[in-house]
């Protein structure tokens, strides 16, 4: 009997011991939980204190490297917070935060109106950035349409004083972009509208790529609505107001595109472009174009046909004479007038147009370009004004042209 009782006691079957054992275990579990929760709370408090201490010390000793939030006043009178880094490596070229004229790299104002033309984008990045087209028709700012004047030149601009006189007093209605050969730095005075308007000329030196690079840089400015390509030998033959109204109120672009059956037209077509481009779609035209914003965005967005032309349109085929006329004729013909607004004299024959120097500059010459006794299509009607610009004029023509601006060109 004694052995049986002892056996039952050892197995925990003796009634009086069971409640005490369960209560003890419960207390142990509760104690463990309390200690664990207390540890977590203490750890969080300690971490917050350490971070606060570290941040205060960092701000004390490293204030030269932190971003400073400032308040600037926008043109419409609203204040805007501005986060500006002290480094100058940002694409928008933020100035030092110690400088009063700080730039908010991420503000709407900087996005819509780039601070300057300097950037580190490759052509691939630039064309992607420029091809972004807003789906929302309304602009979140008061938009005054601008004309982007894009100058394609190897080096200096010998007719610069003429253009400076043309632009004077119209700053809010135009933007200027200059593409030169790589390595050339355009040197103009700080008071010139051309100052700081040279774009980065990276990558390919082909004329077609330079044209697209100009278009892409100009598209970054959302106020630019019309885009005109000019050379260093171009001149305006009307005053700025006439040119501006003519372009901004046009419903079409001015890209010359015609079917030339000769060896200088269809003869340059390469059958290896099939099946993407057929000879019946092949067009030729002047490289000196003008177009609206929507058409410019289509041009810089294209990759497929640009690659075809670079690969298969090689001498004696010239992409700058065929790519835009063919591409626009194939896909965007309804947006184009199929003519150019830049006059040039081919009457002498040969591969290059006539060049005009000082001895050729007369009032009669300029008047004959302005009103050439023909009518050109314009929107749904016709107009006697067919050409707004003319080329080719060399450096010696500058002074005679300046003598005619107020009397003939009216600027």
Secondary structure, 3 states (H helix, E strand, C coil): CHHHHHHHHHCCCCHHHHHHHHHHHHHHHHHHHHHHHHHHHHHHHHHHHHHHHHHHHHHHHCHHHCCEEEEEECCCCCEEEEEECCCCCCCCCCCCCCCCCCCCCCCHHHHHCCCCCCCCCCHHHHHHHHCCCCCCCCCCCCCCCEEEEEEECCCCCCCHHHHHHHHCCCHHHEEEEEECCCCCCCCCCCCCCCCCCECCCCCCCCHHHHHHHHHHHHHCCCCEEEEEEEECCCEECCCHHHHHHHHHCCCCEECCCECCCCCCCHHHCCHHHCCCCCHHHCCECCCCCEEEHHHHHHHHHCCHHHHHHHHHCCCCCCHHHHHHHHHHHHHCHHHECCCCCEECCCCCCCCCCCCECHHHCCHHHHHHHHCCCCCEEECCEEECCCCCEECCECHHHHHHHHCCHHHHHCC
